[in-house]
Each structure stands twice: as C-alpha cells, then as structure tokens.
C-alpha cells in the first residue's frame, strides 16, 4: 500500500504538467476572442463610416433638391418684384400640388409677402389664426436675409408634429425686401426611409442631429423626431466626421452634411451588449468548452499511457535489482517507445554480463567462492537438499615446481573444462580456492552424484599432456547437506577429502 501511494504521489506531476499545458489553450482562446472583438469593432467602425458617408450623401442630395426648388421660386419672385402673375401662380400651384403628397418629402410651402399677403400650399388646411410672421422659420430668414436657412426642429401648429423648415428672405435687385418663402419637410417620411434601411438591424439607432440646438431632426424611431438628445457623448462630436465609444459601450459614428455642417448623420451601435454578450461570449464559451473537452480527453489518454509507461519502467528497474544473477530478465513490451525498450534490454544484458563476470573465476571460468557461499546460503534458507563434493588436485605443488606455474594454471583450466563437459547441467562448479574445486548437485541423489564425480576423476587420469611425464589426478570428498548449515556441510566434505588423501589419493571418499 505504501508503494502504491508513493507511486500515485510521484505521478501527480503529470496532472500538473497537463494543467500547465491547458493554460496556453485558454490564453489562446481568450486572445483569439480579444482579436475577434477588435476586428469586429474595426469592421463595425468601417461599416458605420461607409453607411454614414453614403446616407449623408443621400441627405445632401435630398436637401439640395429642396434648396433647388426654393431657389427657382426665389428667382421668379425677384424677377416679378414679389408679385407673381396669375399664370405663374397657377403653374406653381400645379407643381406643388403634384409634389405635395402624403409620402413625399415636402409637407407645406409658404410665401409671405411684405404686405402680409400669403400664398400657401399644404397637405392640410391652414388655420385662420395662423400667422407666418410669428413662426421660427420666418424670424430666421429675416435675421439672415438673402440666405437659405434651415430651422431647428419645432412643433408644427397644423399637425402638432415635429418639422424643420427651409426659409429664405427674398429681395429684388435693388435690395428691397419682397417677402419670405418657407418649405416644411415631412420628417415622418425621412424616419420611414431610415427604418427601411435598418430593417435587419433593429438594435442600431440612426438619426439626423442638429449640433446647434442639440435636437434630433429625424430618427429611426419617429417618436424621437424633434426631441432633445441628452447624451454626454454629444459634446465629443468634434469636426466633420469621426467615431467614438460611449461610456456604456455604444459605438458611435458621425458625419456632417455638406450643405448644412451643423447637421450630423449619427449611427449608434450597441457594440458591447450586442457583440460581446450576444455573439462573442457564447462563441468564446462554446469554443473554450469544446477545446477543453478535447484536451481533457487527450490528456486522460496521455496520462494513462504515461503512467503505464512509468509503472512499466519502475517494474523493469525493480527486476534489474531483484533478479538473481544468471537468471533471465523478462522485459515488458513498451509500445511506441521500442527504442527505449531496446536500450533497457542492452543495459540489462550488460548488467547481467557484468554480474556474471563478477561471480566467475578469471582463470577457470567457474563460479568463484563468493557465488559458492551465496548459493549454499540460499539453499539452506530454502531448506533445499543438495549434494556437495570438493576435490583437490593431487601433488599440485609438485606440478608447479616441476613444470612451472603456467602449466599448473593449464592443469586447473583443463580440470575445470572436463568437469563442465561431464557434469553439464547436473551440478554447479565453483573454484573454492587454489587447486580446490567444488561441485553442488541439486537435482540428483548421492549415488548418482558420486557416480558422476568418479567419471570425472577417471577421465582426468586419461588425459594426454604435452609435457613429458605429466599425469594429473585429484582426490575428493562428497556428502549430503542433511539440512545442516553450509559450514557444517563443507566441513564434512573437507574431512572426507582429507580421508581420500590419506588413503593414497586419486580417489573419492563419501562422508
């Protein structure tokens, strides 16, 4: 349980790294949303500018058309010294009756002579008490003689609706005052035109604004025609055109008319509420949720795979640590990282080779005394029965003294090689020290082990040597373990070896 807990704790770094990897995804999504917002804002600004420029041109054309009409009348009045002849009056009556229709841009035409006589053309009857000289447009014309003057919005006494009037004080060539002419515009018609333009954008507000009076000339909402525009941003409308952002997030674009610079075409777009909340936030949320869902799925799969790989590597390292020397290590498959698997196998083989080398005697190639002691200790710990035989080459000192130590080493090597050939997998051969060799039998009984040892001894006496007069034999002792400690078993075998030596050598003695 402790190992599992430690493993889970150590693997928690994977989750932290995955969360760290998710951070760029969130930042990228938010950054993309911000860029989208900026691009959308710029697009709306450009669209609003284009829309205002286009509609301002339409307004200029409409106002210019009205001014052309009034200029024609002014020319005729000036030419006739203020008194139009009957045929000309009838002609204008016919023209204005044609132009004055319910859905037309002109509502009423006034002509007030200096002697207070008047000629009116209107869609509706003019009240008897109506006096043109008391109207705002009349006073504006008198204050600006000889100039076309557009009034600020005011309430029409005939229909009680907001109107604006183009007026002009007419003079003859001698600069004598002849009268005032005025033309009322039908603001409802202009609001209806604006409404048709903005049919697909009901959240957008569009208006024609009088900068001097701070009043709305025409609005996409007809109910706001002639009302005062009470917004803090109107004081920021500087110059002929521009764009700005209001405090509540509305995008405002404006453009001054060429014919009447005090009148501004204004478009108000609720950018923050419409784009950010209505469009951007849902898009950001959906994109972020989908991205995080995909990332989470990939992260779960990646985490499981990585944890499996780490656990497998831990298992491999543990096997490298606990596998007994000489025993084959089974390396689990590491799918997708076969190169690492190959490296682990190479390291394992190298470790096994080094371990095997450390347990072998350099001269004979047999296992060394360290391996002998470890093997006996393991067999005793596991209560395993075994047969132990120890041999000692007869007269080995004399061989060294007579033929030299290289020949003595050759004798040891030949004895070890012959033992490996004859005993094969029946016994484990070790060099105990000097000219003493030990054989451990784990799978045979004492009789079979003794028979194999006798075969080895007899074969040793039949070996041919290049050195003249050289003959090699060995004596040995053999015993059963009988669950005794390794030292006791070794002592009995050594005692039997001593008895064989005392009995004349070249023989095997059972303890």
N, C-alpha and C positions, 0 to 999 in steps of 0.2 A: 504493500500500500504506500509506503514511503517513496519507493522508486517511482510509482505512477504519479504521485503528487508532485514530486520533483520534476518529472518529465513534463507534466502539464504546465508547471510554473515556468520551466525553461522555454517551452514552446509559446508562451504568451507573447513573446516578442513578435511573432508572426502577425498577430492581430494588430499590434501597434503599428507595424510597418504597413499593413494593408490600410489602416485608417489614415496613415500619413499619405499613402498613395491616393486615397479618395479626396484628399484636400485639393490637389490641382484640378480634379474633376469639378468640384464645387466652385472653385475660383474661376475656372474657365467658363462654366455655365453663367455665373454672375457677371463675369467680364463680357461675355457674349451678349447677355441681356442689356448691359450698360451700353455697349456699342450699338446694339439694335435700337436702344432708346435714343441715342444721339443721332443715328442715321435716320430714324423715323422722325425725330424732331426737325432735322435739316430738310428732310423730304417735305414735311408739312410746311416748313418755312418757305421753301421754294415754290410749293404748290400755292400757298396763300399769296405769295408775292405775284405769281403769274395770274392767279384768279383776280386779285385786286387790280393789277395793271389792266387786265382785259376788261373787267367790269367798269373801271374808271374811264376807260376809253369809250365804253358804251354810254356812260353817264355824260361824258363830254359831248358825245355826238347828239344825245337827246337834248341837252341844254342848248347846244349850238343850234339845233333845229328850231327850238322855241325862240332863241335870240334872232335867228334869221327872219322868222315870222314877224317879230315885233319891229325889226329894222325896216322891213318892207312897209309896214303901216306908218312908221315914223317918217319915212321918205315921202309917202303920199300926203301925210298931214302937213309936213313942212312945205311941200310944193303948193298945196292949196291953202296955205296960210291958216290952217287949223279947221277950216270948214270944208268937209268932204262934199263933193257934188252928189246929187241923188243917185246917179248911175254907179258911182264908186261905192257909195254906202250899200247899195243893193248887191254889188259884187262881193264886198266883204261879208255882207250878211249871208250870202250863199256859201262863201268859202268857210266861214266859221261854223255855220250850221252843219257843214259837211265834216269839219274837224272835231266838233264837239259831240262826242258820242260816249255812252256810259263807260266803256272800257278804254277810252282814249286817254292820252297823257294830259290834255288840256281840259280844264274844268270850266273856267269863266274868262271872258275878255272884257276889260273895262276901258272906256275912253272918256275922260272928264275934261271938258273944255274950260277955258278960263272964265267964261261967264256962267259956270256951274251947270251947263248943259251936259248931259252924258249920253253915251251910246254903250249899251251893254249887250253881250252875247253870252248866255249862260244855259247850262242844262236844267236849271231850276229857276223858278220865278224869283225876282229880286224884291225884297220887302220895300214898301213905300218909304219907310223911315230910313232906309239905307243911304248913307252919305259916304261917297268915295273919299271925300276930302278928310274924313276922320279916320281913315284906315291907315295901318302902319306902312303899307307899301307906298301910299300916296306921300306921306311925310318923308320917307326915304328918298323918293325921287326928287322932291323939292329940295332936299338937303344936298343932293348930288346931281345938279342939273346937267343934262346932256349925256348922262351915263346910264348904262343898263345896270340896275341894282337888283340883287336877289335878297329878298327879305328872310329873316329868321322864321321858323315855324310859328304859326299863330292859329287861333281858332276861327274858322270861317263862320260868319254870322248867318249864312244861309243854311248850311247843313250841320253846323256846330261840330265840324271835324277839322283836324289839323291840315293846314295848307301852307304853301310857300308861294310867293308872288314875284314875278319878274316885272319891274316897273321902270318907266323912263319918262322924265320931264322933257317935253318936246318944245323946241324953239324954232323960229323961222330963220332965214338967212340974216336978218337984222338983229338977231339975238333977242327977239321978243318972245315972251312966254306964250305958248299956244294951248297947252294942256298936258295932262298926264295919262299915259296908257299903261295898263297893267294886265298881266296874264297869270291866272291861277293854275298851278299844277295839281293834277289828281294824284295825291300820294298813295291812295289805296291801290291804284294801278301799278305804281312802282313797287309797292310791297308785294303785290301778287307776282310781279315778274321775279323779284328776289326769291320768293317762296318756290317758284317753279325751278329756279336754278339750284336751290338747296333741298330738293325733294328727297335725295338719298342721304342727306347729312342733317338730320333734324336736331343734332346737338350743336351745330355750328350757328353762331349768331352773325348776321351781316347787317350793316347799316350804313347810311349816309349821314355823316355827323357834321354839324356846324361848329367849328372851332371857336368862333367868336361868342356865340350865345350859349355854348355848351349844351345845345339841344339836338335831338335826333330828328333829322329831316325825313328819312324813310328807313324803315326797319323790316327785317324778315318777319317780325311779328307786328301786324298792322296796329295792334293796340298800343304799341310804344311810339307810334309816329307822333311827333310834336312834343315828346316828353323830355325832361331834363335828364342828361346822362350823368349820374352821380357815382363815378368810379374814380378811385385815387390815381389810376394809371393814365387818365386823360391829360394830366399835366406833364406826362413824359412823351407826349406826341410832338416831337420836335422835327422841323424840316418838312420836306415834301413827302417823304416816304420812309418806311423803316419797319422793324419788328421788335417786339419786346415780350417778356414773360411777366405776367402779373404775379402778385403775392400769393394768390390761391392756385397758381399753376396753369392759368389760361394763357394760350399762345395768341398774341395779338399782332396783326399785320395791318398797316395803314398806307394809304396813297392819296395824295391831294389831287383834286381835279385841276386840269389845266385852265379851264375857263373861270373857275371860282376857287382859288387856292385855299380859302377859308373852309371849304367843304372837303371832308376826308371820307374816303371809302374805307371802312374798317371791317375786318373779319376777326371774330373771336372764336378760337377753337379751344375747347376744354381738354387740353393735352393730358394733364395729369390724371384726371378721372377717367377719361375715355381710353387713352392708350395704355397708361401704366396699370390701371386697375382692370379695365375692361378687356384688354388684349395681352399686354405684356406679362402681368402676374400669372394668369392661367397658363400661358405658354411656358414661362420660366418654371412654374411648378410642375407641369406635365413633363417637360424636358428633364428636369432635375430628378423627378421620381423615376422615370424610365431609365435614365443613365445610372442612377444609384442602384436600381433593381438589377440591371445587367451587371454592374460592377460587383454587387453583393453576390450574385450567382457565380460569377467568375472567381471572386475572392474565396467563396466557400469551397469550390472545387480545387482552387490552387492551394488553399490552406490544408485541406485533407491530403492532397497529393504531397505537399511539402512535409507535413507531419509524418506521413507514411515513410517518406524517404529518410527523414531524420531518424525515425524509430528503427528503420532497417539498418542505417549506418551504425546506430548505437548497438544494435544486435550483432553486427559484424565485428565491431571493436571488442564487444564482450566475448565473442567466440575466439577472437585472436588472443584474448587474455586467459581464458579458462581452458581452451582445448589442450589436452596433454600433448607433449612433444611426439612427433611421428604420426599423430592421428590427423586424418584429412579434415580440413575445414570446409564446410559447405557454405558457399557464398550465395545469399538470396539474390534473385534477379532484381535489377534496378532499371525498370522500363523507362526509356527516354534518356537515360544517362549511362549508356553502355560503356562509354569511355572511362567513367569513374569506376564502374564495375570491374573493367579490365585492370585498372590501376590497383584496386583493392586486392584482386587476385594475385597480381605480381608482388605486391607488398606482403601478402600472406605467404606466398611461396618462398619469398626471400627470408621472411621471419622463420618459417619452418626450417629452411635450409640452414640458417644461422643457428637456430636452436638445436637442430640435429648435429651440426658441426661441433657445438659446444659440449655435446654428450658423447662424442666419439673420441676414441684414442687415435692420435695422429699417426702412429706407426702401423698399427694392425688394422685400423678401420673398425674395430669392435667398439661396443659401448664402453665408456670409461667407468671408473669406480663411483663417480657421482650418480650416474644413471643406475648403476647396480644398487646402490644404497636406497635411492628413491623408489626403485621397482620393488625391492624387498619390503620397504616400509608400507607401500601401497597394498601389497598382497597381504601383509599381516593385518593392516587396518580393515581390509575387506574380508578377513577370515578365509582367504583362499589357500587351498592346499597346493604345494609345489614340491618339486624335487630340485635339490641344489647339489651340483658337482663342482669340485675345484681341482684343477690339475696344475702340476708344476713340471717343467721340462727337466729331465734328468741331466745332471752334470753340465748345467748351462754355463757355469763359471769357467769350467774347463774348456768348453767350446769357444768362449770369448777369449780366453787366454791363448788357446792354440791357434785359432783361425782369425781372431780379431773381432772387434765389435760389429763391423758391418755384416759379417757372416752370422753373428749372434742375432742381429736385427732381422736378417733374412730368414733365419730359423723361426723366429717368433711370427713373422708375417706368413710363412708357409704353413705353420701350425694353425694359425687363425683362419687362413683361407680354406684349408682342408676341413676344419671344423664346421665352417659355414656351409660348405658343399654337402657334407654328410648329414648334418643335423637339420639343415634347411629351416622350415618353419616350426620344427618341433621344440626348439629351445632358443633362448636369448643368450647370446655370447657376450661376455664382458671381460675386459682386462682388469684384473684386480690389482696388479702391481708387479713390476719386474717381469719375471718369467711365469707368473701365475695367471691362469685364465679361469673364468667361472662360467658354467652353463646353468640356466634356470629353465626347468621344464614345468610348464603349467598344464599341459594337456595329456600327459602320459603318466603311467604308474611307474613305480620304482624299478620294476623288472625291465620294462621297455626302455626306460632312460638308461639303465645300466648297460643294456644291450647296445644302444647307440654309442655310448661312451667307449665301450670295448671295440666297436667298429672303428671309431676314430683313433683309438690307441694303436690298434693293429695296423691300420692304414698308414699311420705315421712311421712305423718301423719299416714299411715297404718303400718309402720314398727314396729316390735316387738323388744324390748330391754331386755337384761338380767337384767339390773339394774331396781330395783323396782321403779315404779312411774315416770320413764323417758319417756318423749314424746317430739318428735322433729318436728318442723315446720320451714318454712322460709317465708320471705316476699320478694317481688321483684318488680322491675320496668322494663318496656320494652318500646323501642322506635325505630323509623326508622331513618336511617342515614340522608336522605334528602340532600346528598352531603355536609353536614357540616363537619367541622374539627372534628377529633376524640375527642378532649377535649370537644367540644360543645355537641356531641352525648352522651359522658359519663356523662356530667353534667345533661342532660335531664333525662337519665335513673336513675341517682342517686337521682334526685329530685322526680321522680315517686316512687322510693324505699322509700324515706322518707315519702311520702304521704301514702304509704301502711302501714308503721309502725304507723303513726299517726292514721290511720283508724282502728287499732285494731290488726295488724299483721296477719300472716298466710294468706296472700292474695297477688295478683299480680295486679299492677297498670300500665296502659298504659299512656305514656306521651302524 
